[in-house]
Amino acid sequence: MLRSAAVLFLSLGLAAAPPAWVQKGGVDPEAYPAARYLTGYGLSSPGGSEAQQRSQALAMAREALAASIRTRVTSDFTSRVTQQDQHMTRFAQNLVRTRADVELDGLDTLLAWADPASRVTHALAVLDKPRALQLLGDKVDRQARECAGAFERSRAGGDVPGLLRARQLREGLEESLLVRAVLGGAATPVSCPPGADIDRELRKALAARKGLDGLVATAALDLGGGLPRGIRVLMDRITYADTPFCGSLSAYLEQALGAELVACGQVKIVDKTAAAEAIRQGNLGADYAETLRSQAVVRGTCFDLGEEVRLSLRVTAASGEELAAASFGIPAALLAKAGLKPAPDNLEDARKTLAICDARVQASSLKVKLALDRGDGGIYRKGDRLHLFLKANMDCYVKVLYHQVDGTNVVVFPNAYHPDARIQRDRLYQIPPDDDSFNLEVQEPFGVEMVKVMASTAPLDPPAAAPQGLQAVRADLASIVGHARGITLRKAEAQYAEDTAVVNTLPGGKP
């Protein structure tokens, strides 16, 4: 942010000439030479009160000045990376360019001039570079002292929170040094431990932790070290091998790794409970990370190698670029002691069920989309309530099955509360609805379960009496799906579509 400054507001008559900086579009080399000053120019929209116009124009001038500083920081940062023969992703470039927390003292002048002819207000923000450098130098010295003090106090005793604090202070110091360089300040050395020294001591302290906590904390340091402060991160699935399935280890890692990332990287973990409302607002077709507006996503895979389970973790930006990665092994004996499993108990049955659900169907103009409130493959514990969302691009008939661990197939739509199998095009359907008429609550047995939606422009089933509650279907899933797919064979004009979502269920309690 840019700190407060004095404001001069001029409202001149029609005959009065505007100031030089207005005439030159925010430039006045005589009053504010570029060698000493940085300026930002703002212009209000016409209309509104005098105070509203002034506020808008001044805000734009401040932002224009901040943007020019961010652009210079980006250019300088990119140059340094190039000189060191290092790669900086487009994500990192964009992040540096768009940072909103540039803190700079020395913004001593804000000018505003109201043009009565055009009914707009012009504004100029002026930064005195020598004064800003003086104030910034004081800030750098203070940050360096605080960082060195936190490091020295914490390294001897392996104090992880203290070392993390030193690390955060070092990161802030690096940003201040970069801004100082942009403003033309001298590259004087600072008395502060290098970031590599802080990370080395952190690793030693984390390695001293016993059990899974130490391994997870070290992985979080690897992942979070390169992530910018305040970035919104979604803890997505950590799946088993080549499947979308999760065991109890995945649930543990989602929570433990997320907590450590907050501590090590100062990230913000995205709240998954916000997904249901986002879907209701029309984001059914979006990727889960996009629905939750996360800037980065943590995903991973675990492999059972017998004596150990190997974890491969990665952080990717919304654009798909990989930002960080970590890989480590967990002794199988350690997992057994903690009561954690990398794979679900019904792994083989789940593979077969998914193969049935994923079998290709004939191309069709009908498209149906299914979403869960915790995303495809989301983890639900005993007692958790599940919400499904459904939408099609044509009027059609649908059947939604919930395939349980024990092999039972429950028809969750249509049901006693919505007996009509027909749905309208482009309308969002929520199952169960918000009226609390019924709920879908996770109960034992636990493992991988699936939701399957089948849609057709022709009726999927013959007319029947209104269902009572939620009905279990006696036939197996392959027969039910095969019958529905046969609609397109029996009626050539019929359009048919499917969608599937995986549900990972686990016992209650903390992982």
Salt bridges, closest charged atoms under 4 A:
GLU63 OE2 - ARG70 NH2 2.38
ASP76 OD2 - ARG80 NE 2.87
ASP101 OD2 - ARG99 NH2 2.45
GLU103 OE1 - ARG3 NH2 3.19
GLU103 OE1 - LYS139 NZ 3.74
ASP105 OD1 - ARG3 NH1 3.43
ASP108 OD2 - ARG131 NE 2.85
ASP128 OD2 - ARG36 NH2 3.08
GLU152 OE2 - ARG155 NH1 3.49
GLU171 OE2 - ARG167 NH1 3.98
GLU174 OE2 - ARG170 NH2 2.63
GLU175 OE2 - ARG99 NH2 3.68
GLU175 OE1 - ARG229 NH2 2.86
ASP197 OD1 - ARG200 NH1 3.13
ASP199 OD1 - ARG167 NE 2.74
GLU201 OE2 - ARG155 NH2 3.97
GLU201 OE1 - LYS204 NZ 3.62
ASP222 OD1 - ARG203 NH2 2.27
ASP236 OD2 - ARG299 NE 2.89
ASP242 OD1 - ARG351 NH1 3.25
GLU254 OE2 - LYS272 NZ 3.08
GLU260 OE2 - ARG209 NH1 3.36
GLU277 OE1 - ARG280 NH1 3.15
GLU308 OE2 - ARG310 NH1 3.70
ASP345 OD1 - LYS341 NZ 3.08
GLU348 OE2 - ARG351 NE 3.69
ASP373 OD2 - HIS387 ND1 3.67
ASP384 OD2 - ARG374 NH1 3.02
ASP420 OD2 - ARG422 NH2 3.14
ASP426 OD2 - ARG425 NE 3.52
ASP434 OD1 - ARG280 NH2 3.56
ASP461 OD2 - LYS399 NZ 2.74
GLU498 OE1 - LYS452 NZ 2.62
GLU498 OE2 - ARG485 NE 2.63
